[in-house]
């Protein structure tokens, strides 16, 4: 299980792909 986190709106939210302001949060 790999978890890659990048600044994304709110921290603590688990989403597959969060795109906001060109920033993406990917949780695999």
URLIN-V258290 format. One line per field, one symbol per residue. ss: DSSP state (a for helix, b for strand, c for the rest). phi: phi as a letter, one per 40 degrees, with the letter a starting at -180 (. if undefined). burial: I if it has 9 or more other C-alpha atoms within 8 Angstrom, else O. A space follows every 10 residues. Layout:
BEGIN
ss: ???
phi: ???
burial: ???
END
This chain:
BEGIN
ss: ccbbcccccc ccccccbbbb ccbbbbbc
phi: .bbbbbdafb chcbbcabba fgbbbbbb
burial: OOOOOOIIOO OOOOOOOIIO OOIIIIIO
END
